[in-house]
């Protein structure tokens, strides 16, 4: 569940925010004086949400890249040349299953957030070594899987690689 849904149904719920980021090394957390307070507060929360932050080399917070009643699920790539971060997130798109993962890109300098996989489905992505394109395998329980090659710049489909053929299954279905 997302934080605002928890708050709606459980008005007195404790909601903790863990500042998740690919940028600081684990040594920053190990040397963080309040680390036990952070861990203790997380253990007493009904909900933990994850977002991206940029930290300075001394461990101080520089800026927050993502925010809101949704969460960052995992970081796929940090593009230092174009200064952006590619990550999967869930619960951001309205009127969709909040557990479905979509691929996003956020600018490090301007925090401009772009949805790169707009289909209402679970998306599993793999980037090319140079990061210019990615393979997107997506589908849902009631929609056959599809695999496409997309531009990392704007998410545009460059080619359809495979469509699941479920015709044999539909012939077996009753009705």
C-alpha positions as CSV (number, residue, x, y, z in Angstrom):
1,X,0.0,0.0,0.0
2,X,1.1,3.6,-0.6
3,X,1.4,6.0,2.3
4,X,-1.7,8.0,1.6
5,X,-3.8,4.9,1.3
6,X,-2.5,3.7,4.7
7,X,-3.3,7.1,6.2
8,X,-6.8,7.0,4.8
9,X,-7.5,3.6,6.3
10,X,-5.4,3.8,9.4
11,X,-5.4,7.4,10.6
12,X,-3.0,6.8,13.4
13,X,-0.5,4.7,11.3
14,X,3.2,5.6,11.6
15,X,4.7,6.2,8.1
16,X,8.4,6.2,7.9
17,X,10.5,7.5,5.0
18,X,13.9,5.9,4.3
19,X,16.1,8.1,2.3
20,X,17.2,5.6,-0.4
21,X,19.8,6.6,-2.9
22,X,22.3,4.9,-5.2
23,X,24.8,7.8,-4.7
24,X,26.2,7.5,-1.1
25,X,28.3,4.5,-0.3
26,X,27.3,2.2,2.5
27,X,30.2,3.7,4.6
28,X,28.1,6.9,4.9
29,X,25.4,5.0,6.7
30,X,27.8,3.0,8.8
31,X,29.4,6.3,10.1
32,X,26.0,8.1,10.4
33,X,25.7,8.8,14.2
34,X,21.9,8.5,14.2
35,X,21.9,5.2,12.3
36,X,20.3,3.2,15.2
37,X,17.6,5.8,15.6
38,X,16.8,5.5,11.9
39,X,16.7,1.7,12.0
40,X,14.6,1.8,15.2
41,X,12.1,4.2,13.7
42,X,11.8,2.1,10.5
43,X,11.1,-1.0,12.5
44,X,8.1,0.8,14.2
45,X,6.6,2.0,11.0
46,X,3.5,0.7,9.3
47,X,4.8,1.8,5.9
48,X,8.2,2.6,4.4
49,X,8.5,4.5,1.2
50,X,11.6,4.8,-0.9
51,X,12.8,7.9,-2.9
52,X,16.0,9.2,-4.6
53,X,18.2,11.8,-3.0
54,X,21.6,13.2,-3.9
55,X,24.2,13.4,-1.2
56,X,27.5,15.3,-1.1
57,X,30.7,13.5,-0.7
58,X,30.6,14.4,3.0
59,X,27.2,12.6,3.4
60,X,25.2,15.8,3.6
61,X,21.9,15.9,1.7
62,X,22.1,18.0,-1.5
63,X,18.7,17.6,-3.1
64,X,15.7,15.2,-3.4
65,X,15.1,13.8,-6.9
66,X,11.8,12.1,-6.3
67,X,8.9,12.5,-3.9
68,X,5.3,11.7,-3.4
69,X,2.9,8.9,-2.5
70,X,4.7,6.3,-4.6
71,X,8.0,4.5,-4.4
72,X,11.3,3.9,-6.2
73,X,11.7,0.2,-6.6
74,X,15.2,0.0,-8.0
75,X,17.8,2.0,-9.9
76,X,18.9,0.6,-13.2
77,X,21.4,3.2,-14.5
78,X,23.0,6.5,-13.6
79,X,23.8,8.4,-16.8
80,X,26.6,10.8,-15.8
81,X,27.0,12.3,-19.3
82,X,23.3,13.3,-19.6
83,X,23.0,13.7,-15.8
84,X,19.9,11.5,-15.2
85,X,18.9,8.4,-13.3
86,X,16.9,5.6,-14.7
87,X,14.8,3.7,-12.2
88,X,11.7,1.5,-11.8
89,X,8.9,2.9,-9.6
90,X,5.4,1.8,-8.7
91,X,2.2,3.5,-7.5
92,X,2.8,6.8,-9.3
93,X,0.4,6.4,-12.3
94,X,-3.3,7.1,-11.4
95,X,-6.0,4.4,-11.8
96,X,-3.4,1.6,-12.1
97,X,-2.4,-1.3,-9.9
98,X,0.0,0.4,-7.4
99,X,2.3,-2.6,-7.6
100,X,3.0,-2.5,-11.3
101,X,6.6,-1.3,-12.1
102,X,7.2,1.3,-14.7
103,X,10.5,2.8,-15.9
104,X,11.2,6.4,-15.2
105,X,14.1,8.9,-15.9
106,X,14.7,11.9,-13.6
107,X,17.1,14.7,-14.4
108,X,19.8,15.2,-11.8
109,X,19.9,19.0,-12.3
110,X,16.3,19.9,-13.0
111,X,14.4,16.9,-11.4
112,X,12.4,16.6,-14.6
113,X,10.6,13.2,-14.2
114,X,9.7,11.2,-17.4
115,X,7.7,8.0,-17.7
116,X,9.4,5.8,-20.3
117,X,7.1,2.7,-20.2
118,X,3.5,4.1,-20.4
119,X,1.6,0.8,-20.8
120,X,-0.4,-0.3,-17.8
121,X,1.6,-3.4,-17.2
122,X,4.5,-4.9,-15.2
123,X,7.7,-3.8,-16.9
124,X,11.1,-5.6,-16.6
125,X,13.9,-3.7,-18.3
126,X,17.4,-4.4,-19.4
127,X,19.7,-1.6,-20.6
128,X,22.2,-1.9,-23.4
129,X,25.9,-1.5,-22.3
130,X,26.0,2.0,-23.7
131,X,22.6,2.9,-22.2
132,X,21.1,4.3,-25.3
133,X,18.4,1.7,-25.6
134,X,16.7,-0.9,-23.3
135,X,14.7,-4.0,-23.7
136,X,11.3,-3.8,-22.1
137,X,9.4,-7.1,-21.4
138,X,5.9,-6.3,-20.2
139,X,2.5,-7.8,-19.6
140,X,-0.2,-8.5,-17.1
141,X,-2.2,-11.5,-16.0
142,X,-4.9,-10.7,-18.6
143,X,-2.7,-9.3,-21.4
144,X,-0.1,-11.4,-23.3
145,X,3.5,-10.5,-22.7
146,X,5.3,-8.3,-25.2
147,X,9.0,-7.6,-25.6
148,X,10.1,-4.3,-27.3
149,X,13.3,-2.3,-27.8
150,X,12.9,1.3,-26.6
151,X,14.9,4.5,-26.9
152,X,16.3,5.5,-23.5
153,X,15.9,9.1,-24.5
154,X,12.1,9.2,-24.7
155,X,10.9,5.6,-24.3
156,X,9.8,5.4,-27.9
157,X,9.4,1.8,-29.2
158,X,12.1,1.2,-31.8
159,X,11.0,-2.3,-32.7
160,X,8.8,-5.1,-31.4
161,X,11.0,-8.1,-30.6
162,X,8.3,-10.6,-29.6
163,X,4.6,-11.0,-28.9
164,X,3.4,-13.9,-26.8
165,X,1.1,-16.2,-28.9
166,X,-1.7,-17.3,-26.6
167,X,-3.9,-18.7,-29.4
168,X,-3.5,-22.3,-28.3
169,X,-4.5,-21.3,-24.7
170,X,-7.6,-19.4,-25.9
171,X,-8.7,-22.5,-27.9
172,X,-8.6,-24.5,-24.7
173,X,-10.6,-22.0,-22.6
174,X,-14.2,-22.9,-21.9
175,X,-17.0,-20.8,-23.3
